[in-house]
Amino acid sequence: MTSDEVEALIKAKTRNTVRIRRLEERVGDSVAFLSYSIDDQNSMTIWHTEVSPSLQNVGLGGKLVEEALQLALRDSSHLRIVCPFANEHLARHPELKERYSVAAQAVISDEKSLSARQNHTRRASTRLQRNLRRYMSADSEDHVGYGRPRTYEEARMKATTALHELGQSLWLDNITRDLLENGTLKRYIDDFSVTGLTSNPTIFEHAILNSGSYDTQIAGLMKAGYTAEDVFFALALQDLIQAADLLADIHESTAGVDGFVSLELSPLMAYHTNKSIAAAKLLHDRGNRPNLYIKIPGTTQGIPAIEESIANGVAINVTLLFSRDHYQASAEAYLRGLERRIERGLSPDVSSVASVFLSRWDGATMDKVPNTLRNKLGIAVGQQVYKSYRDLLESDRWQRLANFGARPQRLLFASTGTKDPGASDLLYVNALAAPNTVNTMPEKTLVAFGDHGDVSRTLPRDGGDCESVLNGFENAGIDLGELAADLQAQGAKSFDKSWRRLISAIEEKGNVVL
């Protein structure tokens, strides 16, 4: 948004009754600006902060906000903050509370002019100081955005809430029985805007190996003659049904868009089409919940299983996608499955997500490329896939399906925990905000994002600079197509190992005498 566009909006909102001003920083042709106004009552409003993409993440926005606060303390009798970025900056820097409170007091003590002006300044400074306290206290309330009145604490909302309001679903990439029974998942739903949950064999391996919560049930089922694999799916379905019920209100209130949980097939089926089709239908029927996804990997053998499962009305989370080509194959399978349903006179309202794994790209290349490319590949892949996703939703083929009642196969960003200890712990979450998508986060990443996440930018519709970044990796000797295939194979192999350890652990626990 240009400064002229911002000024026009402010004039329209205030009926042209205020003096509109701005603070500005320029670097070449790029600009960062903050728009504010002062009315006839000497009241200042901070409306909007805009920073050109090339100047982002270098602190210019925060610098402009602090300059505006200094002006308010010096010249105004009242301060109103409409700009979400300004409120977020104050939230990220609580030390500003003390700094600007002291500054407000100094205005009073340093005023040595005429008595009338002294009294006016004292009253103005006191009002401003009270106003700053109001914005910086937990129980204050004012219009801090163009929406409903909110307290300052709400305005400095957790980044999880801001991301949810942007339109990206936050899912937890974890499940344990303890998480369910001690109320932690419910707290994440309430406090971190979590609206879904994913699982995989590694997650369940850790859950069952590291907790005694399953031991009695395992021993009982094994004694009753269940196989270790049967025991696992009984345990997993019990946990996921409980989580699905906890998310049922979200699923209903979003008309079936959100509120899902996911159960993965046995990794031993990753390269077996017909077995995957049969197992997906069986587990979906056993789960008997409208908000249960069955996860099928997007391998060469998995793609036809995905199409057939969608045609059978089974909600599918396509997993282990690593590239645009992988995503497009998954999307094509989804479209074909829906088209087959329409041909048979069935509803095409069958839900799906396509899960693209990101951090593993950087884990595989961080020591093989120059530092200028380090930790940039996963985000570039995410941007490229996002462009493809948006292109598909604007295609005539998709518009036809939507007219019959189909809903999009939403893009899901997975593997978003940072692998490089020297990089930001929120590298992939901060960079991948986009409406009508999903980001599933490890528990540690979710909590960190709620604490210090940043929702100041969204994914560019056109993929941004992804192609130049990807070309940089190709020029550095990275064969992206070959690496995508390797990462998918390694991912399947990793889940296979976790699965075998999980089954072995269940067998060992089953030997415990009740």
C-alpha positions as semicolon CSV with decimal commas, in nm:
position;residue;x (nm);y (nm);z (nm)
1;M;0,000;0,000;0,000
2;T;0,140;0,341;-0,097
3;S;0,145;0,642;0,131
4;D;-0,115;0,811;-0,094
5;E;-0,347;0,512;-0,059
6;V;-0,302;0,515;0,318
7;E;-0,371;0,889;0,328
8;A;-0,688;0,842;0,125
9;L;-0,813;0,574;0,364
10;I;-0,739;0,791;0,668
11;K;-0,919;1,087;0,513
12;A;-1,221;0,871;0,437
13;K;-1,229;0,726;0,786
14;T;-1,189;1,063;0,961
15;R;-1,402;1,259;0,714
16;N;-1,098;1,471;0,637
17;T;-1,095;1,632;0,985
18;V;-0,732;1,563;1,080
19;R;-0,386;1,673;0,969
20;I;-0,216;1,369;0,816
21;R;0,159;1,343;0,850
22;R;0,421;1,078;0,808
23;L;0,767;0,970;0,912
24;E;0,983;0,823;0,639
25;E;1,309;0,637;0,580
26;R;1,443;0,590;0,226
27;V;1,717;0,363;0,095
28;G;1,754;0,411;-0,278
29;D;1,412;0,357;-0,433
30;S;1,281;0,166;-0,131
31;V;1,085;0,334;0,144
32;A;0,956;0,270;0,494
33;F;0,693;0,507;0,629
34;L;0,460;0,555;0,923
35;S;0,138;0,755;0,883
36;Y;-0,008;0,945;1,176
37;S;-0,249;1,231;1,230
38;I;-0,314;1,507;1,480
39;D;-0,666;1,644;1,525
40;D;-0,795;1,979;1,650
41;Q;-0,780;1,856;2,010
42;N;-0,409;1,784;1,972
43;S;-0,476;1,410;1,983
44;M;-0,235;1,193;1,786
45;T;-0,329;0,867;1,607
46;I;-0,074;0,623;1,468
47;W;-0,252;0,469;1,170
48;H;-0,022;0,256;0,961
49;T;0,336;0,138;0,913
50;E;0,458;0,013;0,575
51;V;0,805;-0,121;0,492
52;S;0,918;-0,215;0,142
53;P;1,008;-0,586;0,114
54;S;1,375;-0,505;0,050
55;L;1,395;-0,314;0,379
56;Q;1,212;-0,562;0,600
57;N;1,370;-0,734;0,901
58;V;1,628;-0,460;0,959
59;G;1,437;-0,270;1,228
60;L;1,315;0,030;1,027
61;G;0,950;-0,024;1,117
62;G;1,029;-0,030;1,489
63;K;1,248;0,277;1,455
64;L;0,959;0,470;1,299
65;V;0,721;0,359;1,574
66;E;0,959;0,482;1,844
67;E;1,005;0,813;1,665
68;A;0,628;0,851;1,657
69;L;0,605;0,781;2,031
70;Q;0,867;1,046;2,096
71;L;0,664;1,296;1,894
72;A;0,352;1,204;2,087
73;L;0,523;1,258;2,419
74;R;0,655;1,591;2,306
75;D;0,362;1,740;2,117
76;S;0,032;1,563;2,189
77;S;-0,226;1,544;2,463
78;H;-0,359;1,198;2,375
79;L;-0,232;0,897;2,183
80;R;-0,438;0,641;1,996
81;I;-0,272;0,345;1,822
82;V;-0,462;0,191;1,532
83;C;-0,161;0,038;1,354
84;P;-0,129;-0,336;1,434
85;F;0,245;-0,331;1,370
86;A;0,297;-0,050;1,622
87;N;0,111;-0,247;1,886
88;E;0,307;-0,563;1,805
89;H;0,633;-0,367;1,832
90;L;0,537;-0,243;2,177
91;A;0,444;-0,597;2,274
92;R;0,783;-0,729;2,162
93;H;0,968;-0,456;2,351
94;P;0,826;-0,419;2,704
95;E;1,122;-0,199;2,797
96;L;0,948;0,079;2,603
97;K;0,694;0,101;2,883
98;E;0,954;0,229;3,127
99;R;1,133;0,442;2,870
100;Y;0,831;0,638;2,756
101;S;0,674;0,666;3,100
102;V;0,996;0,835;3,220
103;A;0,995;1,057;2,914
104;A;0,640;1,169;2,987
105;Q;0,738;1,267;3,342
106;A;1,039;1,458;3,211
107;V;0,815;1,673;2,993
108;I;0,638;1,792;3,307
109;S;0,947;1,858;3,516
110;D;1,140;2,034;3,239
111;E;0,866;2,280;3,149
112;K;0,980;2,622;3,284
113;S;0,778;2,864;3,076
114;L;0,477;3,078;3,157
115;S;0,233;2,955;3,417
116;A;-0,050;2,904;3,170
117;R;0,170;2,702;2,935
118;Q;0,311;2,512;3,231
119;N;-0,037;2,412;3,341
120;H;-0,135;2,314;2,988
121;T;0,178;2,104;2,940
122;R;0,130;1,937;3,277
123;R;-0,227;1,842;3,191
124;A;-0,128;1,725;2,843
125;S;0,165;1,521;2,968
126;T;-0,041;1,365;3,245
127;R;-0,309;1,263;2,997
128;L;-0,048;1,119;2,764
129;Q;0,126;0,934;3,045
130;R;-0,208;0,793;3,156
131;N;-0,281;0,696;2,796
132;L;0,052;0,516;2,760
133;R;-0,014;0,327;3,081
134;R;-0,356;0,244;2,946
135;Y;-0,212;0,092;2,630
136;M;0,060;-0,090;2,822
137;S;-0,155;-0,238;3,098
138;A;-0,326;-0,574;3,089
139;D;-0,675;-0,442;3,157
140;S;-0,677;-0,145;2,923
141;E;-0,909;-0,118;2,624
142;D;-0,926;0,088;2,313
143;H;-0,962;0,062;1,937
144;V;-0,625;-0,073;1,834
145;G;-0,733;-0,189;1,492
146;Y;-1,009;-0,144;1,240
147;G;-1,210;-0,424;1,401
148;R;-1,373;-0,459;1,742
149;P;-1,251;-0,274;2,054
150;R;-0,972;-0,480;2,214
151;T;-0,751;-0,452;2,517
152;Y;-0,386;-0,376;2,468
153;E;-0,302;-0,730;2,574
154;E;-0,532;-0,854;2,299
155;A;-0,373;-0,614;2,054
156;R;-0,034;-0,754;2,143
157;M;-0,190;-1,092;2,084
158;K;0,018;-1,401;2,056
159;A;0,149;-1,450;1,708
160;T;-0,052;-1,774;1,702
161;T;-0,372;-1,573;1,732
162;A;-0,259;-1,324;1,468
163;L;-0,176;-1,609;1,229
164;H;-0,515;-1,767;1,291
165;E;-0,687;-1,435;1,218
166;L;-0,483;-1,406;0,899
167;G;-0,648;-1,728;0,783
168;Q;-0,375;-1,989;0,828
169;S;-0,469;-2,290;1,039
170;L;-0,225;-2,385;1,316
171;W;-0,208;-2,756;1,380
172;L;-0,007;-2,938;1,643
173;D;0,233;-3,196;1,505
174;N;0,217;-3,420;1,809
175;I;-0,012;-3,639;2,013
176;T;0,029;-3,835;2,337
177;R;-0,226;-3,972;2,579
178;D;-0,079;-3,751;2,849
179;L;-0,131;-3,447;2,624
180;L;-0,498;-3,539;2,602
181;E;-0,561;-3,637;2,961
182;N;-0,378;-3,356;3,139
183;G;-0,560;-3,087;2,942
184;T;-0,257;-2,965;2,745
185;L;-0,419;-3,008;2,404
186;K;-0,731;-2,825;2,523
187;R;-0,509;-2,543;2,651
188;Y;-0,331;-2,522;2,316
189;I;-0,668;-2,496;2,142
190;D;-0,778;-2,219;2,377
191;D;-0,450;-2,030;2,420
192;F;-0,264;-2,088;2,094
193;S;-0,552;-2,106;1,842
194;V;-0,469;-2,467;1,753
195;T;-0,738;-2,600;1,518
196;G;-0,604;-2,941;1,418
197;L;-0,350;-3,212;1,486
198;T;-0,118;-3,439;1,289
199;S;0,058;-3,761;1,385
200;N;0,303;-4,003;1,229
201;P;0,481;-4,325;1,330
202;T;0,771;-4,135;1,489
203;I;0,535;-3,930;1,704
204;F;0,355;-4,241;1,826
205;E;0,685;-4,420;1,880
206;H;0,795;-4,146;2,118
207;A;0,452;-4,131;2,284
208;I;0,431;-4,502;2,360
209;L;0,797;-4,559;2,445
210;N;0,825;-4,258;2,675
211;S;0,502;-4,296;2,870
212;G;0,349;-4,560;3,093
213;S;0,000;-4,439;3,007
214;Y;-0,043;-4,711;2,744
215;D;0,115;-5,003;2,928
216;T;-0,188;-5,161;3,094
217;Q;-0,397;-5,140;2,778
218;I;-0,114;-5,286;2,568
219;A;-0,068;-5,578;2,804
220;G;-0,441;-5,646;2,811
221;L;-0,483;-5,639;2,434
222;M;-0,178;-5,853;2,371
223;K;-0,303;-6,105;2,627
224;A;-0,636;-6,112;2,444
225;G;-0,456;-6,222;2,128
226;Y;-0,419;-5,897;1,933
227;T;-0,113;-5,855;1,714
228;A;0,121;-5,568;1,793
229;E;0,002;-5,383;1,480
230;D;-0,363;-5,427;1,584
231;V;-0,275;-5,298;1,929
232;F;-0,110;-4,990;1,784
233;F;-0,407;-4,892;1,570
234;A;-0,641;-4,951;1,865
235;L;-0,429;-4,715;2,079
236;A;-0,383;-4,460;1,804
237;L;-0,751;-4,451;1,710
238;Q;-0,850;-4,411;2,074
239;D;-0,622;-4,110;2,110
240;L;-0,715;-3,955;1,776
241;I;-1,090;-4,004;1,827
242;Q;-1,058;-3,824;2,160
243;A;-0,866;-3,543;1,990
244;A;-1,117;-3,533;1,702
245;D;-1,402;-3,495;1,949
246;L;-1,214;-3,215;2,122
247;L;-1,186;-3,039;1,783
248;A;-1,542;-3,122;1,672
249;D;-1,680;-2,775;1,748
250;I;-1,409;-2,618;1,529
251;H;-1,486;-2,865;1,251
252;E;-1,854;-2,779;1,269
253;S;-1,811;-2,401;1,301
254;T;-1,583;-2,394;0,993
255;A;-1,828;-2,602;0,789
256;G;-1,581;-2,890;0,772
257;V;-1,281;-2,686;0,662
258;D;-1,080;-2,719;0,983
259;G;-1,061;-2,918;1,306
260;F;-0,898;-3,233;1,163
261;V;-0,674;-3,500;1,311
262;S;-0,456;-3,733;1,102
263;L;-0,366;-4,102;1,126
264;E;-0,093;-4,246;0,905
265;L;-0,104;-4,585;0,742
266;S;0,164;-4,836;0,826
267;P;0,483;-4,717;0,654
268;L;0,524;-5,070;0,524
269;M;0,251;-4,984;0,272
270;A;0,426;-4,678;0,128
271;Y;0,499;-4,864;-0,196
272;H;0,185;-5,082;-0,213
273;T;-0,113;-4,923;-0,388
274;N;-0,391;-5,177;-0,331
275;K;-0,298;-5,245;0,031
276;S;-0,298;-4,871;0,098
277;I;-0,645;-4,830;-0,054
278;A;-0,790;-5,110;0,158
279;A;-0,619;-5,000;0,479
280;A;-0,723;-4,635;0,432
281;K;-1,090;-4,730;0,398
282;L;-1,075;-4,970;0,692
283;L;-0,914;-4,718;0,928
284;H;-1,141;-4,436;0,816
285;D;-1,446;-4,651;0,883
286;R;-1,310;-4,762;1,221
287;G;-1,240;-4,404;1,322
288;N;-1,592;-4,302;1,220
289;R;-1,527;-3,930;1,257
290;P;-1,588;-3,668;0,987
291;N;-1,274;-3,482;1,096
292;L;-1,032;-3,775;1,063
293;Y;-0,775;-3,774;0,782
294;I;-0,593;-4,089;0,677
295;K;-0,236;-4,014;0,572
296;I;-0,104;-4,170;0,252
297;P;0,246;-4,081;0,127
298;G;0,274;-3,916;-0,214
299;T;0,504;-4,185;-0,352
300;T;0,464;-4,318;-0,705
301;Q;0,258;-4,607;-0,566
302;G;0,076;-4,381;-0,321
303;I;-0,063;-4,141;-0,584
304;P;-0,315;-4,389;-0,735
305;A;-0,412;-4,492;-0,380
306;I;-0,487;-4,127;-0,303
307;E;-0,705;-4,093;-0,613
308;E;-0,896;-4,413;-0,534
309;S;-0,942;-4,319;-0,169
310;I;-1,081;-3,976;-0,259
311;A;-1,314;-4,142;-0,511
312;N;-1,426;-4,370;-0,224
313;G;-1,505;-4,069;-0,004
314;V;-1,209;-4,112;0,234
315;A;-1,057;-3,784;0,362
316;I;-0,684;-3,794;0,288
317;N;-0,378;-3,612;0,419
318;V;-0,115;-3,660;0,149
319;T;0,218;-3,682;0,327
320;L;0,587;-3,689;0,233
321;L;0,565;-3,430;-0,044
322;F;0,889;-3,242;-0,098
323;S;0,862;-3,047;-0,422
324;R;0,633;-2,871;-0,665
325;D;0,624;-3,184;-0,880
326;H;0,526;-3,394;-0,578
327;Y;0,254;-3,143;-0,488
328;Q;0,118;-3,129;-0,842
329;A;0,098;-3,510;-0,858
330;S;-0,095;-3,507;-0,530
331;A;-0,329;-3,233;-0,652
332;E;-0,389;-3,416;-0,978
333;A;-0,484;-3,733;-0,788
334;Y;-0,725;-3,530;-0,575
335;L;-0,886;-3,368;-0,880
336;R;-0,926;-3,702;-1,058
337;G;-1,084;-3,857;-0,750
338;L;-1,335;-3,573;-0,727
339;E;-1,413;-3,588;-1,099
340;R;-1,483;-3,959;-1,070
341;R;-1,729;-3,890;-0,790
342;I;-1,910;-3,630;-0,998
343;E;-1,930;-3,873;-1,291
344;R;-2,098;-4,123;-1,056
345;G;-2,343;-3,864;-0,928
346;L;-2,178;-3,844;-0,586
347;S;-2,092;-3,535;-0,382
348;P;-1,738;-3,408;-0,445
349;D;-1,726;-3,270;-0,091
350;V;-1,434;-3,489;0,022
351;S;-1,165;-3,312;0,220
352;S;-0,790;-3,336;0,170
353;V;-0,466;-3,158;0,254
354;A;-0,130;-3,181;0,075
355;S;0,160;-3,183;0,322
356;V;0,485;-3,038;0,191
357;F;0,793;-3,099;0,407
358;L;1,034;-2,806;0,424
359;S;1,308;-2,808;0,687
360;R;1,460;-3,133;0,561
361;W;1,569;-2,951;0,245
362;D;1,796;-2,726;0,450
363;G;1,909;-3,009;0,673
364;A;2,032;-3,189;0,363
365;T;2,213;-2,892;0,206
366;M;2,331;-2,657;0,480
367;D;2,688;-2,786;0,468
368;K;2,701;-2,813;0,089
369;V;2,626;-2,456;-0,022
370;P;2,770;-2,108;0,043
371;N;2,656;-1,928;0,357
372;T;2,452;-1,691;0,141
373;L;2,224;-1,983;0,055
374;R;2,217;-2,151;0,394
375;N;1,864;-2,215;0,529
376;K;1,696;-2,065;0,223
377;L;1,600;-2,374;0,027
378;G;1,305;-2,493;0,236
379;I;1,136;-2,153;0,224
380;A;1,199;-2,119;-0,151
381;V;1,039;-2,460;-0,210
382;G;0,744;-2,354;0,006
383;Q;0,704;-2,035;-0,199
384;Q;0,721;-2,225;-0,527
385;V;0,461;-2,479;-0,415
386;Y;0,237;-2,201;-0,283
387;K;0,237;-2,034;-0,625
388;S;0,142;-2,364;-0,786
389;Y;-0,137;-2,407;-0,530
390;R;-0,278;-2,063;-0,605
391;D;-0,248;-2,121;-0,980
392;L;-0,449;-2,441;-0,950
393;L;-0,727;-2,273;-0,752
394;E;-0,763;-2,015;-1,028
395;S;-0,773;-2,275;-1,306
396;D;-1,088;-2,347;-1,509
397;R;-1,065;-2,711;-1,409
398;W;-1,083;-2,628;-1,041
399;Q;-1,355;-2,366;-1,090
400;R;-1,571;-2,632;-1,253
401;L;-1,522;-2,866;-0,958
402;A;-1,595;-2,588;-0,712
403;N;-1,921;-2,523;-0,897
404;F;-2,021;-2,883;-0,824
405;G;-1,950;-2,831;-0,453
406;A;-1,586;-2,939;-0,418
407;R;-1,358;-2,773;-0,168
408;P;-0,985;-2,705;-0,215
409;Q;-0,721;-2,955;-0,115
410;R;-0,551;-2,715;0,124
411;L;-0,175;-2,676;0,119
412;L;-0,016;-2,782;0,448
413;F;0,337;-2,680;0,547
414;A;0,499;-2,962;0,744
415;S;0,843;-3,023;0,893
416;T;0,854;-2,662;1,013
417;G;1,082;-2,712;1,311
418;T;1,423;-2,555;1,248
419;K;1,706;-2,805;1,196
420;D;1,997;-2,559;1,216
421;P;2,071;-2,460;1,579
422;G;2,226;-2,138;1,451
423;A;1,908;-2,025;1,274
424;S;1,588;-1,875;1,411
425;D;1,371;-2,129;1,589
426;L;1,079;-1,986;1,389
427;L;1,250;-1,972;1,050
428;Y;0,978;-2,154;0,857
429;V;0,674;-2,039;1,051
430;N;0,749;-1,666;1,028
431;A;0,818;-1,695;0,655
432;L;0,517;-1,904;0,549
433;A;0,209;-1,715;0,665
434;A;-0,065;-1,743;0,402
435;P;-0,445;-1,757;0,414
436;N;-0,631;-2,079;0,336
437;T;-0,327;-2,291;0,421
438;V;-0,218;-2,499;0,721
439;N;0,105;-2,500;0,920
440;T;0,154;-2,800;1,146
441;M;0,414;-2,733;1,414
442;P;0,608;-2,941;1,664
443;E;0,504;-2,860;2,019
444;K;0,826;-2,671;2,092
445;T;0,784;-2,458;1,780
446;L;0,419;-2,383;1,860
447;V;0,504;-2,256;2,209
448;A;0,797;-2,052;2,076
449;F;0,577;-1,898;1,807
450;G;0,321;-1,798;2,067
451;D;0,599;-1,635;2,266
452;H;0,793;-1,443;2,001
453;G;0,652;-1,517;1,656
454;D;0,617;-1,254;1,386
455;V;0,320;-1,220;1,151
456;S;0,431;-0,906;0,973
457;R;0,443;-1,051;0,622
458;T;0,264;-1,308;0,409
459;L;0,374;-1,536;0,129
460;P;0,378;-1,356;-0,207
461;R;0,113;-1,483;-0,446
462;D;0,368;-1,514;-0,727
463;G;0,627;-1,706;-0,523
464;G;0,847;-1,401;-0,468
465;D;1,214;-1,465;-0,540
466;C;1,186;-1,845;-0,515
467;E;1,301;-1,915;-0,869
468;S;1,621;-1,713;-0,834
469;V;1,695;-1,882;-0,501
470;L;1,632;-2,227;-0,647
471;N;1,854;-2,143;-0,944
472;G;2,124;-2,043;-0,696
473;F;2,114;-2,393;-0,545
474;E;2,126;-2,556;-0,886
475;N;2,428;-2,342;-0,971
476;A;2,587;-2,452;-0,644
477;G;2,564;-2,813;-0,760
478;I;2,241;-2,922;-0,592
479;D;2,021;-3,136;-0,819
480;L;1,682;-3,038;-0,678
481;G;1,484;-3,309;-0,857
482;E;1,718;-3,581;-0,739
483;L;1,725;-3,441;-0,386
484;A;1,344;-3,429;-0,371
485;A;1,329;-3,798;-0,461
486;D;1,599;-3,879;-0,205
487;L;1,421;-3,685;0,069
488;Q;1,094;-3,864;0,001
489;A;1,268;-4,203;0,010
490;Q;1,456;-4,109;0,328
491;G;1,133;-3,989;0,489
492;A;0,959;-4,316;0,412
493;K;1,260;-4,510;0,542
494;S;1,269;-4,304;0,861
495;F;0,901;-4,373;0,932
496;D;0,962;-4,740;0,854
497;K;1,235;-4,754;1,120
498;S;1,013;-4,578;1,373
499;W;0,733;-4,819;1,293
500;R;0,950;-5,125;1,351
501;R;1,077;-4,984;1,684
502;L;0,719;-4,902;1,780
503;I;0,591;-5,252;1,706
504;S;0,886;-5,402;1,894
505;A;0,815;-5,182;2,196
506;I;0,448;-5,285;2,197
507;E;0,549;-5,650;2,188
508;E;0,787;-5,596;2,480
509;K;0,528;-5,408;2,684
510;G;0,278;-5,682;2,601
511;N;0,493;-5,934;2,782
512;V;0,428;-5,760;3,114
513;V;0,218;-5,989;3,331
514;L;-0,100;-5,817;3,452
